[in-house]
Amino acid sequence: MPERVLLVSADARLEQLARALGLDVAQRAAGADVGGIEGLSGAIVDLATPNGVATARELVQLEVPVVAVVDSEEQLRAAPAPLAGVVMRPLDERALGVSVRTAMRAYRVRAEQHARAAWLQAALGSTTEAIVGADASSRVMFLNAAAEQLTGWSEAEARGRALDEVLNFDGDAAVPDGRLSAPVTLTSRGGATRLIEHNASPIVEPSGALAGVVAVFRDVTGRKSLEQRLTVADRMSSIGTLAAGVAHELNNPLSFVTSNLEFAISELSRLSADTTGELRAELEEVRSSLRDAAAGAARAADIVKDMKTFTRAAEVHKAAAPVDVNQICSFAARITGNAIRHKAELVLDLHADGPVLADDGLLRQVFVNLLTNAAQAINPASERRTITLSSWSDATTTSVRVADTGCGIAPENMQRVFEPFFTTKSVGEGTGLGLSLCHSIVTGLGGHILVDSTVGVGTSVTVVMPRSAVTERATNNAGHAAVAPPRVLVIDDEALIGTAIRRILTKQGMEVVVVERGREGIALVTDGEHFDAIFCDMMMPDFSGVDVYDALRAKAPSMMSRVIFMTGNAFSAREHDLFSGTKNVRIEKPFLPADLSGAVAEVLRRHAS
């Protein structure tokens, strides 16, 4: 297909020569509109034609290669630049052909270069990785769209600036040479910080001279945050598995120890009321020692419960439930007590009333983190060493504040306290994830966190959460509605627990049957025996509490709602599914006599209504 050229001339011989070269000639008079001609590969412009110089200038501005035909040096000096070629009169077919073909070839090469450059620009602009190019003097020459977003600089603003001005790394980090860097913090022009990995490669000319450098960046803030969360979750899961076994093994003996202690104390109280003198004093001494033993058992139970509950932060699918903020604050104070007591006085001022809807394990983690941060901010040599943990409620929210008299947070760091990996602590004292995780947990619960700090005075962190809309459950004791004494079945593989429950409930006028195997309990029910309430341990060999419940579903569905789940933990998937899908009464080991009688009363109340 012949090259299409524009001829601007009234010279018939010039047109004849152009056609003789095999060109597709489109002719226009000088001064006519040339902007709408499509598919031009070049133009031949006779500068001797009136308005020829102006037409040539317009074509050059449109980036059309122009071969100028001139009569004199004076016309050549008036010609626009750059010209693709010049032909002097008198006209020579060979000279015209060489000039035109050279111009056409240059045009094609330039068009291909422009197309490749446009393609490369589009490709670099489309990649999600940030790319920055600099010359041999480390002056920025290029930024793609991702780099503009990451650095906060537009390409036009950054061009010609020093590379380290546009790429503002924290500390002594610099653009690496041909290798992937360890993650570093990049601060954008607007002050935002991101964690990035980056590498750089030199741009080398054919002669071997260094022409510049191209750096490629990847924002890994989200990935690193996820890796840290997965690491924490994995550790918490391992601890949770261990805690599940420990809790089960300890809660069973603690259950019959605490139950029997409470029973013995109650009996001693009754006996001492009927005695006088020295015997009564001796009985009181025995009762006092038993109360001390009960307090020790309760403390052991609290430790097991705290460990178990704390590890529930790893249970991602656990449903939120109404929780008592004051109890969670007390837990956090106990957990961090050893770390705090050597640094500061911990003051508790807990006045929140009403529950909040939350995952208790995650909320405990929030306040443990906040108290730990407060303790780390205290200077042991300071005269002012106080940490105050307070809570209060209004009509719609419940708030908890952790205030310390520590070093405070510098104003320039206040905007970054919730950023992942940001920390001003020494190496080994923190990962920079604590407040970030707290923020994530609290906002996920529909709340927010407020931070107020003054350097040298201290810091207060306030967690604000919406109150739960749950209503208090009626506490009517429906046991009085039964004509006959309540009949209770206890299914637990730990014989001492069954004995303790029977002793306590029998004393309260109930008839109690105890079996150590789930299948034995099912057999009693299916043989026609009626029970007003069924205490069932969840973790039993061969036939678990879940199996018992499933068997009742198949053989005696009317008894399903009378089952009271007894558990020391809730870590298995089957138990999670069962608890979330039922409204049965549940008590946790170790339990007190009041827990047992209260559970029976609740079952009776539900069946009386």
Secondary structure as GFF3:
##gff-version 3
##sequence-region A 1 609
A	DSSP	beta_strand	4	8	.	.	.	ID=ss1
A	DSSP	alpha_helix	12	20	.	.	.	ID=ss2
A	DSSP	beta_strand	24	28	.	.	.	ID=ss3
A	DSSP	beta_strand	42	46	.	.	.	ID=ss4
A	DSSP	alpha_helix	52	61	.	.	.	ID=ss5
A	DSSP	beta_strand	66	70	.	.	.	ID=ss6
A	DSSP	alpha_helix	73	78	.	.	.	ID=ss7
A	DSSP	beta_strand	85	88	.	.	.	ID=ss8
A	DSSP	alpha_helix	93	126	.	.	.	ID=ss9
A	DSSP	beta_strand	130	135	.	.	.	ID=ss10
A	DSSP	beta_strand	140	143	.	.	.	ID=ss11
A	DSSP	alpha_helix	145	151	.	.	.	ID=ss12
A	DSSP	alpha_helix	155	158	.	.	.	ID=ss13
A	DSSP	alpha_helix	163	166	.	.	.	ID=ss14
A	DSSP	beta_strand	168	169	.	.	.	ID=ss15
A	DSSP	beta_strand	184	187	.	.	.	ID=ss16
A	DSSP	beta_strand	193	204	.	.	.	ID=ss17
A	DSSP	beta_strand	210	219	.	.	.	ID=ss18
A	DSSP	alpha_helix	221	273	.	.	.	ID=ss19
A	DSSP	alpha_helix	277	311	.	.	.	ID=ss20
A	DSSP	three_ten_helix	312	314	.	.	.	ID=ss21
A	DSSP	beta_strand	321	323	.	.	.	ID=ss22
A	DSSP	alpha_helix	325	341	.	.	.	ID=ss23
A	DSSP	beta_strand	345	350	.	.	.	ID=ss24
A	DSSP	beta_strand	356	358	.	.	.	ID=ss25
A	DSSP	alpha_helix	360	377	.	.	.	ID=ss26
A	DSSP	beta_strand	386	393	.	.	.	ID=ss27
A	DSSP	beta_strand	397	404	.	.	.	ID=ss28
A	DSSP	three_ten_helix	411	416	.	.	.	ID=ss29
A	DSSP	alpha_helix	434	444	.	.	.	ID=ss30
A	DSSP	beta_strand	448	454	.	.	.	ID=ss31
A	DSSP	beta_strand	458	466	.	.	.	ID=ss32
A	DSSP	three_ten_helix	478	481	.	.	.	ID=ss33
A	DSSP	beta_strand	487	491	.	.	.	ID=ss34
A	DSSP	alpha_helix	495	507	.	.	.	ID=ss35
A	DSSP	beta_strand	511	515	.	.	.	ID=ss36
A	DSSP	alpha_helix	518	526	.	.	.	ID=ss37
A	DSSP	beta_strand	533	537	.	.	.	ID=ss38
A	DSSP	alpha_helix	545	555	.	.	.	ID=ss39
A	DSSP	three_ten_helix	557	562	.	.	.	ID=ss40
A	DSSP	beta_strand	563	567	.	.	.	ID=ss41
A	DSSP	alpha_helix	573	581	.	.	.	ID=ss42
A	DSSP	beta_strand	586	588	.	.	.	ID=ss43
A	DSSP	alpha_helix	593	608	.	.	.	ID=ss44
###
